[in-house]
């Protein structure tokens, strides 16, 4: 286990050095992974985005046989802009029992452990598959094309383990997330002459007020028996931009909101009344100024992930993690729901804590890397048994 931990930590240092913030390309990291696998005689395949600037990658160690395990993770990270880091976020830095760097816990630590695991010389009877995606952080946009290819080319695996940070305990459900962009176009005029123009900001503020009321209704409908925290679907307005100057009726205002839904709740049904209100506001604006209006565009829809009663993936992952704890679900969204929707038995289990993700001085504890190494060692042992 010590050797696997050390190897995974060395690989992690290499992975952290690649700035794979979602707004940029991940191809340099993908090339590194391809070369690392090729040195072990493991072939890999890219599944690129439309313009070739980003790519998913999947690979298989061992025979192409049914019953393997898919180790899945995303290669992209969130920005470091404006965050006060004490060390270079793209240089792995150890301080005490913590390894600092952007993506250490979310989720390059898991990628490093998976890569170290497939470097084994053990004669695998069942395969270990890798599935690394792009653009998870901006809506789980990359994984679907790779998952569709995995369905076509892989012998049916026993389980998919998505290595989001869970402190190496098993999570069997997550909320879904859908996001929308609302763009309001008004008509500029002097702010003292409101009858001559239409403020996009004022229209947008009315629409946002409707979302605030909807969010309150969702909270009031919380399920007291839900395992999720919060125990209800949530709605938040994350970004707002509009206006030119204080004395000009705003020509444009844009805001982006998200809805996070537990399994069994449909985000489209939740926002349907709001979309109807947007259509009414659009018609009213166009009646005054034909070029004005309200446009709503869906940005993303990531499905929720539902616990599987007596699921194969959960049984396997609990055995590998040594986890006999209670059932667990998480409020954040991940790619697990996409794998589950494609027919794979799926679970979430990975090193690090989500509490350390997306902030300055993101870190993973060395103890978590050691627990992850033990998990991978057990996976290797299970994969060489008849």
FISE-427373 format. One record per residue (C-alpha): residue in three letters; x, y, z. Coordinates in steps of 0.02 Angstrom, whole numbers, plus 50000, padded with zeros to 5 digits. Last residue first. Example, Ala and Ser with C-alpha at 12.3 -4.5 7.8 and 13.67 -1.06 7.14 Angstrom:
<recs>
SER506844994750357;ALA506154977550390;
</recs>
This chain:
<recs>
UNK494304918449489;UNK495264931449590;UNK496394944149506;UNK495114958349508;UNK494724956449693;UNK496554958949738;UNK496664974149625;UNK495094981549703;UNK495774978249877;UNK497364987549831;UNK496325001749759;UNK495355003849921;UNK496965003150023;UNK497675016749911;UNK496145027549938;UNK496345025650125;UNK498165031050107;UNK497665045950000;UNK496395050650133;UNK497725049450268;UNK498805061350165;UNK497425074150184;UNK496795082650027;UNK496905101350003;UNK496085116749929;UNK497075131849985;UNK495795144049917;UNK494075136649888;UNK493155125349766;UNK493365109449868;UNK493885107750051;UNK492115104650116;UNK491895091849976;UNK493045080950079;UNK494495070350017;UNK494595053149941;UNK493265045149833;UNK491645035349833;UNK490085038249727;UNK489045023349670;UNK488405016349506;UNK487545001249431;UNK487645005749247;UNK486075007249140;UNK486415023249044;UNK485395033249170;UNK486515026749308;UNK488045033449218;UNK487225050449197;UNK486635050549377;UNK488405047149437;UNK489085062149340;UNK488965073749489;UNK487735085449575;UNK487945091949752;UNK486665088449887;UNK487405071949943;UNK486665055149991;UNK487155042450124;UNK486485025650185;UNK487215021250355;UNK488965014550389;UNK489734997650356;UNK491165004350248;UNK492734994050225;UNK493075004150067;UNK493234989149951;UNK491754980250030;UNK490704995950030;UNK491154998649847;UNK490604981249793;UNK488954981549886;UNK488594999249827;UNK488964994949647;UNK487854979449651;UNK486354989149714;UNK485274981649852;UNK483994995249820;UNK484865007749705;UNK484955025249777;UNK484455038249648;UNK485645049749554;UNK484905065949490;UNK485065070849310;UNK486205084849249;UNK485315097649142;UNK486305111949070;UNK486215129548999;UNK484345130848963;UNK483965146948874;UNK482625159648919;UNK482385174948809;UNK481405190148868;UNK480925204548754;UNK481375220648668;UNK481625222848480;UNK479765225748449;UNK479675239648580;UNK478045242348675;UNK477115226448626;UNK478775217348623;UNK478995220548809;UNK477255214148851;UNK477495198448746;UNK479175194648829;UNK478455197649003;UNK477055185248966;UNK478315172348902;UNK479385175049057;UNK477865172149168;UNK477545155749078;UNK479365150949106;UNK479125154449291;UNK477585143449299;UNK478555129249213;UNK480045130449331;UNK479565115949445;UNK478885105049305;UNK480515107049210;UNK481515102649366;UNK480635085749383;UNK480675078249557;UNK480905059549581;UNK482725060049633;UNK483115075949730;UNK483135092149630;UNK484375106349618;UNK483725121349520;UNK484955134149454;UNK484865152249403;UNK485755163649281;UNK485395182049257;UNK485555193749111;UNK485035211949098;UNK485025222448941;UNK484635240148883;UNK484535247349058;UNK483635263749076;UNK485085275849088;UNK485435287149238;UNK486325274149347;UNK487435268749203;UNK487615253949085;UNK486405240749148;UNK486425222249185;UNK487315207149255;UNK486655194449380;UNK487425177649426;UNK486975163549546;UNK485095164749567;UNK484665150149680;UNK483335136649682;UNK483305121749799;UNK482345105349798;UNK481995099649974;UNK482785091150125;UNK484285102750127;UNK485195091550163;UNK484615075450082;UNK484075059850176;UNK482255064750152;UNK480995059950287;UNK480435077750327;UNK480135080950141;UNK480295099750114;UNK478795108150034;UNK479065124750124;UNK480815125550051;UNK480125123349876;UNK478875137349907;UNK480265148949966;UNK481265145349808;UNK479715149249703;UNK479515166049791;UNK481335170249755;UNK481075164749575;UNK479585176549557;UNK480645190649627;UNK481925186549492;UNK480595189849360;UNK480155206649436;UNK482005211249448;UNK482255206249267;UNK480895218049209;UNK481655232049311;UNK483415228349249;UNK482845227949067;UNK482225245649091;UNK480985250448957;UNK481015267348872;UNK480075283248833;UNK478845282548980;UNK480325281149101;UNK480925298549057;UNK481995302749209;UNK483085287449176;UNK483565294149006;UNK483145280948877;UNK483725263648827;UNK482485250348771;UNK482435233348856;UNK483185216248821;UNK483025203048958;UNK484145187848951;UNK483755173049063;UNK485055159149075;UNK484495142349143;UNK485305128849249;UNK484745111249295;UNK485525101449436;UNK485145083949496;UNK485295078849678;UNK486425064849733;UNK486255046649786;UNK487225031349843;UNK488715038549936;UNK490045026450000;UNK491415032050118;UNK493155037050060;UNK493035054750134;UNK491675057950003;UNK492665067449870;UNK492035062849696;UNK492725046149638;UNK491315039549530;UNK491335020649549;UNK490445011649407;UNK489964993649439;UNK489864975949373;UNK490454980649199;UNK489524974949043;UNK490814971348907;UNK491344988548850;UNK491134995248673;UNK489365001948648;UNK488905006948826;UNK490645014548847;UNK490325024848690;UNK488725032148761;UNK489635035748924;UNK490965045348830;UNK489695056448742;UNK488765059148906;UNK490325063449008;UNK490785080248934;UNK489405092148989;UNK489295088349174;UNK488655106149199;UNK490125117849214;UNK491165107949339;UNK491005091849241;UNK491815099949090;UNK492965085549039;UNK492895066949078;UNK494025052649134;UNK493375034749121;UNK494595021349177;UNK494185002849168;UNK494844989249283;UNK494634972549200;UNK494234955649275;UNK495524941649276;UNK496944953649311;UNK498694946449317;UNK499524958149443;UNK500844969649367;UNK499904984849433;UNK499995001349340;UNK498095001249339;UNK498075005949523;UNK499245020849505;UNK498095028249373;UNK496575025849486;UNK497475033649634;UNK497995048649529;UNK496225051049463;UNK495555050149641;UNK496745063849700;UNK496325073549542;UNK494555076649604;UNK494055088049678;UNK495205083349822;UNK496865089249752;UNK495995099249616;UNK496875115749646;UNK498355112349759;UNK498795107749938;UNK499305090950009;UNK498965089850195;UNK499805080250335;UNK501035094050378;UNK501145106250235;UNK501405097850067;UNK501305108049909;UNK500725101649739;UNK501065115849618;UNK499595122649519;UNK498815132149665;UNK500495140849698;UNK500555143249886;UNK499645153350018;UNK498135155149904;UNK497025170549919;UNK495645167449791;UNK495225180849663;UNK495355169049515;UNK495715150949565;UNK494505143849439;UNK493595127049456;UNK494405110849401;UNK494285099449249;UNK494875081449239;UNK493275072749293;UNK493215055549372;UNK492695037749340;UNK493395021049396;UNK492425007649301;UNK492474990249378;UNK492464974249277;UNK491124960749272;UNK491184956749087;UNK492824953548999;UNK493994964048895;UNK495514957248986;UNK496594967949099;UNK496784986749106;UNK495484996449008;UNK495515014348946;UNK494385029548931;UNK494755047748890;UNK493635062948878;UNK494255076948769;UNK494405095648751;UNK494845107748610;UNK494285095848473;UNK492945107648406;UNK491465096148440;UNK492105088448602;UNK493305073948598;UNK493095055648647;UNK494885049648668;UNK495415031548674;UNK496675022448781;UNK497835007648756;UNK498725000548908;UNK500484994148878;UNK501135001149042;UNK502105014848952;UNK500525018048852;UNK499575021949011;UNK500775035849061;UNK500805042648884;UNK498905043248872;UNK498795051349044;UNK500035065048994;UNK499095068148831;UNK497465069948928;UNK498305082549043;UNK498885092948895;UNK497155091148816;UNK496195098748960;UNK495785114948871;UNK495215131148951;UNK493625138049031;UNK493495122249137;UNK495095125649233;UNK496295111949181;UNK497895120549235;UNK499075105549226;UNK500305105449370;UNK499005096949481;UNK499095081449372;UNK500975079749391;UNK500915081549580;UNK499495068949584;UNK500565056449489;UNK501895057749625;UNK500565055749760;UNK499855040549671;UNK501575032549665;UNK501865035749849;UNK500165028749896;UNK500415013549784;UNK502115010249863;UNK501425012050039;UNK500005000050000;
</recs>
